[in-house]
């Protein structure tokens, strides 16, 4: 899409912040442009959610010790810490006439993700043996490549928002993007359940992943490829000349070579304060990804053996309750698109408190109904935590190094995941080996994050 599609009223410029400082002259985007910029995130989240929602189930199925599950969840955030800052750093300096600055990285990440999505569910089908080091290492390395590629393919969607959106539209774009992302997660989460309902096998020989999960991964890979193609074909990024004009950047500033260290030194205060908030949020999230299937199996089906039908039924049910939280996130996300400076932080606090209550219900609930309510509450927290901090940060950026700043901000998401996964080796045994009780720790972290947001000033 190009600027010729805009009407005169849509070319209205946004030049000043609330403090009166000239920030940018980005034109308002049309609704069609906003759709094109955000819709493709649907496919990346189908693939990413299929992986995160199934990892705990896959690794326990092929023989991983529950006490060691945290090891496998160190790899994804480690990949994010490496790849997202690099993608931001290099894409800030990239421009290919027919592809743009962010889209080349979407192509590369999507191709690798597609290949790995076909490999990951076969970790237990290559004759390595149940619980063997070879099977677990194959799965771990496959997950590492999946996350390296997923981080590369997700970043372009995040970076084109500060590239192309003015302050009046950034909140709507983040909300729209995450509504599409939640819809993608919904599709991923219900795949195994629907396939099982259609008669596809949901159990397999000991150590192998059920066919319902395998086919779900294959379908997700195809959706990822189609959505990436759609975005690359339809999103027209601003040229370097347009970027300089709209962001009030001189030619010298645009060509300035700044190291990552210098970018960090000049990062706005909001960047660092949001990092504290993100630490507590993303300390909790890995425990939801890692231990939900085990917690549901433990509390509702009263089983702990991954080879049992009850445990695999809990794995499918985890997909259903994740679908519940995705639906709630979609609905709430439509309202969050209307949040303002005055309402963003209160909405975040309330959302995180509700999410923490949901985690406590997972820890102690013993019925399917309680788990549905719990994940519905988490859905409110989920759309808040993936929308509001990014809106606040985007409005504090100046257009000079937006890609690298967003990439570095991802470290505040990755580091707490690594910390949480590392100390899970100590926390889980201390809680009697109960996966359900790990959600007590997650709830406390959410409560802290909900109040920590008040350290951050929301300027726009």
C-alpha positions in Angstrom: 0.0 0.0 0.0 1.3 3.6 -0.6 0.5 7.1 0.5 -1.6 7.7 -2.6 -4.4 5.8 -0.9 -4.7 8.4 1.8 -7.2 11.3 1.8 -6.4 14.8 2.7 -7.8 14.4 6.2 -5.8 11.2 6.7 -2.6 13.1 5.9 -3.0 15.0 9.1 0.3 15.2 10.9 1.2 14.4 14.5 4.1 16.7 15.4 4.1 17.3 19.2 4.1 15.3 22.3 2.2 16.3 25.4 5.3 18.2 26.6 5.3 20.3 23.3 8.4 18.7 21.9 8.4 17.9 18.2 8.5 14.2 17.8 7.5 13.2 14.3 5.3 14.1 11.3 4.0 10.6 10.5 0.8 10.7 8.5 -2.3 8.8 9.7 -2.5 5.3 8.2 -5.6 4.2 6.4 -7.6 1.3 7.9 -6.5 -0.8 5.0 -2.8 -0.1 5.8 -3.4 -0.9 9.4 -5.0 -4.2 8.4 -2.1 -5.1 6.1 0.5 -4.3 8.8 -1.1 -6.4 11.5 -2.9 -9.4 9.9 0.2 -11.4 9.1 1.0 -11.6 12.8 -1.8 -14.2 12.9 0.4 -16.8 11.1 3.5 -16.2 13.2 1.5 -16.7 16.3 -0.1 -19.8 15.1 3.3 -21.3 14.7 4.8 -19.8 17.9 1.8 -20.8 20.0 1.8 -24.4 18.6 5.3 -24.7 19.9 4.9 -23.0 23.3 1.6 -24.8 24.0 3.0 -28.2 23.1 6.6 -28.1 24.3 6.0 -29.4 27.8 3.8 -32.1 26.5 6.3 -33.1 23.8 9.3 -33.3 26.1 7.5 -35.2 28.8 6.1 -37.6 26.1 9.6 -38.4 24.8 10.9 -39.0 28.3 12.1 -35.7 29.9 12.2 -35.6 33.7 9.6 -33.1 35.0 12.3 -31.7 37.3 14.4 -30.9 34.3 11.8 -29.3 32.1 13.1 -25.9 32.9 16.3 -26.6 30.9 14.3 -26.9 27.7 12.6 -23.6 28.3 15.9 -21.7 28.8 16.6 -22.1 25.1 13.7 -20.0 23.7 14.5 -16.8 25.7 18.2 -17.3 25.1 17.5 -17.3 21.3 15.4 -14.2 21.7 18.2 -12.3 23.6 20.5 -13.1 20.7 18.3 -12.7 17.6 15.9 -9.8 18.4 18.6 -7.2 19.1 20.6 -8.3 16.1 17.5 -8.1 13.8 16.8 -4.7 15.2 20.4 -3.5 14.7 20.9 -4.7 11.2 17.3 -4.0 9.9 17.7 -0.4 11.1 20.5 -0.1 8.4 18.8 -2.3 5.8 17.0 -1.2 2.7 16.2 -3.4 -0.3 14.2 -1.5 -3.0 11.6 -4.3 -3.6 11.4 -5.6 0.0 12.2 -2.8 2.4 14.1 -2.8 5.7 12.1 -5.2 7.9 10.6 -7.6 5.4 13.8 -9.4 4.4 14.1 -10.7 7.9 10.5 -11.9 7.9 11.3 -14.0 4.8 14.4 -15.6 6.4 12.7 -16.3 9.7 9.6 -17.8 8.2 11.5 -20.2 5.9 13.5 -21.6 8.8 10.4 -21.8 11.1 8.5 -23.7 8.4 11.2 -26.3 8.2 11.6 -26.7 11.9 7.8 -26.9 12.5 7.9 -30.1 10.3 10.7 -31.6 12.4 9.9 -30.8 16.0 6.9 -33.1 16.6 9.0 -36.0 15.3 11.5 -35.9 18.1 10.3 -39.2 19.5 9.8 -41.0 16.1 13.4 -41.4 14.9 14.3 -44.5 16.9 16.3 -42.7 19.6 14.4 -44.4 22.5 12.2 -43.2 25.3 14.1 -40.8 27.5 17.4 -41.2 25.6 19.8 -38.3 25.5 19.7 -38.4 21.7 15.9 -37.9 21.6 16.0 -35.1 24.1 19.0 -33.3 22.4 17.2 -33.6 19.1 14.2 -32.0 20.6 16.2 -29.3 22.3 18.2 -28.3 19.3 15.1 -28.3 17.1 13.4 -26.0 19.6 16.4 -23.7 19.7 16.3 -23.3 15.9 12.6 -22.8 16.0 13.0 -20.0 18.5 15.8 -18.4 16.6 13.7 -18.3 13.5 10.5 -17.3 15.3 12.2 -14.3 16.9 13.5 -13.2 13.4 10.0 -13.5 11.9 8.2 -11.8 14.7 10.4 -8.7 15.0 9.4 -7.1 11.7 5.8 -6.9 12.8 6.8 -5.1 16.0 9.3 -2.8 14.3 7.0 -1.5 11.5 4.7 0.0 14.1 7.2 2.7 15.4 8.4 3.0 11.8 5.1 3.9 10.4 2.6 4.8 13.1 2.2 8.2 14.8 1.4 8.5 18.5 -2.4 8.7 17.9 -2.5 5.3 16.2 0.2 3.3 17.9 -2.1 2.0 20.7 -4.7 0.9 18.1 -2.0 -0.9 16.0 -0.5 -2.8 19.0 -4.0 -3.8 20.0 -4.9 -4.9 16.5 -1.7 -6.8 16.0 -2.2 -8.7 19.3 -5.8 -9.4 18.5 -4.7 -11.1 15.3 -2.0 -12.8 17.3 -4.5 -14.1 19.9 -6.7 -15.4 17.1 -3.6 -17.2 15.7 -3.0 -18.7 19.2 -6.6 -19.7 19.3 -6.3 -21.7 16.1 -3.1 -23.4 17.3 -4.5 -24.3 20.7 -7.7 -26.0 19.3 -5.9 -27.9 16.5 -5.1 -31.1 18.5 -8.5 -31.1 20.2 -10.4 -30.8 16.9 -8.3 -33.4 15.2 -8.9 -35.8 18.1 -12.6 -35.2 17.8 -12.4 -36.0 14.1 -10.8 -39.4 14.9 -7.1 -38.7 14.6 -5.1 -40.7 17.2 -4.3 -38.7 20.4 -2.1 -41.4 21.8 1.0 -43.1 20.4 3.6 -45.8 21.4 5.6 -44.9 24.4 8.0 -42.0 23.6 6.3 -40.9 20.4 4.2 -37.7 19.9 0.5 -38.4 19.0 -0.5 -37.9 15.4 -3.0 -35.2 16.4 -0.1 -33.1 17.6 2.0 -33.9 14.5 -0.7 -32.8 12.0 -1.3 -29.7 14.0 2.3 -28.7 13.6 2.3 -29.4 9.9 -0.9 -27.3 9.4 0.6 -24.5 11.5 3.7 -24.4 9.3 1.6 -24.0 6.2 -0.4 -21.1 7.8 2.9 -19.4 8.8 4.2 -19.6 5.2 0.9 -18.1 3.7 0.7 -15.3 6.2 4.4 -14.3 5.6 3.7 -14.2 1.9 0.6 -12.1 2.4 2.6 -9.5 4.5 5.6 -9.3 2.2 3.3 -8.8 -0.8 1.0 -6.2 0.7 3.1 -4.1 3.2 5.0 -1.2 1.6 7.5 0.2 4.1 8.5 3.9 4.0 11.7 4.5 2.0 14.8 6.0 3.8 13.8 9.4 2.5 10.3 9.1 3.8 11.5 7.8 7.2 13.9 10.8 7.5 11.0 13.2 6.6 8.4 11.7 8.8 10.7 11.2 11.9 12.4 14.5 11.6 15.8 12.8 11.1 18.6 14.5 9.2 20.7 12.6 6.7 23.6 12.7 9.1 21.5 11.2 11.9 20.1 8.5 9.6 23.5 7.4 8.5 25.0 7.6 12.0 26.7 4.4 13.2 25.8 3.9 16.8 27.0 0.8 18.8 24.5 -1.2 20.9 26.2 0.3 24.0 25.6 3.9 22.8 22.0 3.1 22.0 21.5 1.7 25.5 23.1 4.8 27.0 20.7 7.1 25.1 17.6 4.9 25.7 14.7 6.8 27.3 14.1 6.3 31.1 10.8 4.6 30.2 12.8 1.8 28.6 14.5 0.9 31.8 11.5 1.2 34.1 9.4 -0.9 31.8 12.2 -3.5 32.0 11.5 -3.9 35.8 7.8 -4.4 35.1 8.6 -6.9 32.4 10.9 -8.9 34.7 8.1 -10.0 37.0 5.6 -10.6 34.1 8.0 -12.8 32.2 9.2 -14.6 35.2 5.7 -16.0 35.6 4.9 -16.8 32.0 7.4 -19.7 31.5 5.8 -21.5 34.4 2.4 -21.3 32.6 3.9 -22.7 29.4 5.9 -25.4 31.1 3.6 -26.7 33.9 0.0 -26.2 32.7 -0.4 -29.7 31.2 1.1 -31.3 34.3 -0.9 -29.1 36.7 -4.2 -29.9 34.9 -3.4 -33.6 34.8 -2.5 -33.5 38.5 -5.5 -31.6 39.8 -8.3 -32.7 37.4 -7.3 -36.1 36.0 -5.2 -37.1 39.1 -2.4 -38.6 36.9 1.3 -37.7 36.5 2.4 -40.3 33.9 2.7 -38.7 30.4 2.0 -42.1 28.7 -1.5 -42.4 30.2 -4.7 -41.4 28.3 -5.6 -39.1 31.2 -2.4 -37.1 30.8 -2.8 -36.8 27.0 -6.4 -35.7 27.6 -5.0 -33.0 29.9 -2.7 -31.9 27.1 -5.7 -31.5 24.8 -7.6 -29.7 27.5 -4.7 -27.3 27.9 -5.3 -26.5 24.3 -8.9 -25.7 25.0 -8.3 -23.5 28.0 -5.6 -21.7 26.0 -8.3 -21.1 23.4 -10.5 -19.7 26.1 -7.8 -17.2 27.1 -7.2 -16.3 23.4 -10.9 -15.6 22.9 -11.0 -13.4 26.0 -7.8 -11.6 24.8 -9.4 -10.9 21.4 -12.5 -9.4 23.0 -10.7 -7.4 25.6 -8.1 -6.3 23.0 -10.9 -4.6 21.0 -11.6 -2.4 24.1 -7.9 -1.9 24.8 -7.6 -0.2 21.4 -9.4 2.7 22.9 -7.2 3.1 26.0 -5.7 6.5 26.7 -2.8 7.9 28.7 -5.2 8.1 31.7 -6.5 4.6 31.5 -3.6 2.5 30.3 -1.8 2.0 33.7 -5.0 1.4 35.7 -6.1 -1.2 33.1 -2.7 -2.9 33.3 -2.9 -3.1 37.1 -6.4 -4.6 37.1 -5.5 -7.0 34.4 -2.4 -8.3 36.2 -4.4 -8.8 39.4 -7.0 -10.8 37.5 -4.3 -12.9 35.9 -2.7 -13.6 39.3 -6.1 -14.7 40.6 -6.4 -17.0 37.6 -3.0 -18.5 38.4 -4.1 -19.3 41.9 -7.2 -21.0 40.6 -5.0 -23.2 38.4 -2.9 -24.0 41.5 -5.8 -25.1 43.6 -8.8 -25.8 41.2 -9.9 -29.4 40.7 -12.6 -29.0 38.0 -12.6 -28.2 34.3 -14.9 -25.2 35.1 -12.4 -23.7 37.5 -9.7 -24.1 34.8 -11.9 -22.3 32.2 -12.4 -19.4 34.6 -8.7 -19.3 35.5 -7.5 -19.1 31.9 -10.2 -16.5 31.1 -8.8 -14.3 33.8 -5.3 -14.9 32.4 -6.6 -13.9 29.0 -7.3 -10.4 30.3 -3.8 -10.2 31.7 -2.3 -11.6 28.5 -3.6 -8.9 26.2 -2.6 -6.2 28.7 1.0 -7.4 29.0 1.6 -7.8 25.2 0.0 -4.4 24.4 0.3 -1.7 27.0 4.1 -1.8 27.7 4.8 -1.7 24.0 2.5 1.2 23.4 4.1 3.2 26.2 7.6 2.4 24.9 6.7 3.1 21.3 5.5 6.6 22.2 8.8 7.4 23.9 10.9 6.5 20.8 12.3 9.1 18.4 12.7 7.1 15.2 16.5 7.0 15.1 17.2 3.6 16.4 13.7 2.1 17.0 14.5 -1.3 15.7 17.5 -1.9 18.0 15.7 -0.4 21.0 12.7 -2.7 20.5 15.2 -5.6 20.0 17.0 -4.7 23.2 13.7 -4.3 25.1 13.1 -8.0 24.3 16.0 -8.8 26.6 13.8 -7.6 29.5 11.4 -10.4 28.3 14.0 -13.0 27.8 16.2 -12.6 30.9 13.4 -13.3 33.4 12.4 -16.4 31.5 16.0 -17.7 31.8 16.1 -16.9 35.5 12.7 -18.5 36.1 13.6 -21.6 34.1 17.0 -21.9 35.8 15.7 -21.7 39.4 12.8 -24.0 38.6 15.2 -26.8 39.4 15.1 -25.6 43.0 11.5 -24.3 43.3 9.7 -27.4 42.0 11.3 -29.8 44.4 10.8 -27.3 47.2 7.1 -27.3 46.4 7.0 -31.1 46.6 7.3 -31.7 42.9 3.8 -30.3 42.3 3.5 -28.6 39.0 0.2 -27.1 40.1 2.0 -25.3 43.0 4.4 -23.5 40.6 1.4 -21.3 39.7 1.5 -19.8 43.3 4.9 -18.4 42.4 3.6 -17.1 39.1 0.6 -15.4 40.8 2.9 -13.5 43.2 5.0 -12.3 40.3 1.9 -11.0 38.4 0.7 -9.1 41.5 4.1 -7.3 41.8 4.1 -6.4 38.1 0.6 -5.0 38.3 1.7 -2.4 40.8 5.2 -1.8 39.3 3.7 -0.2 36.2 3.1 2.9 38.3 6.8 3.6 38.3 6.5 4.3 34.6 5.3 7.6 33.1 3.0 7.4 30.2 3.8 10.5 28.1 1.3 10.1 25.2 
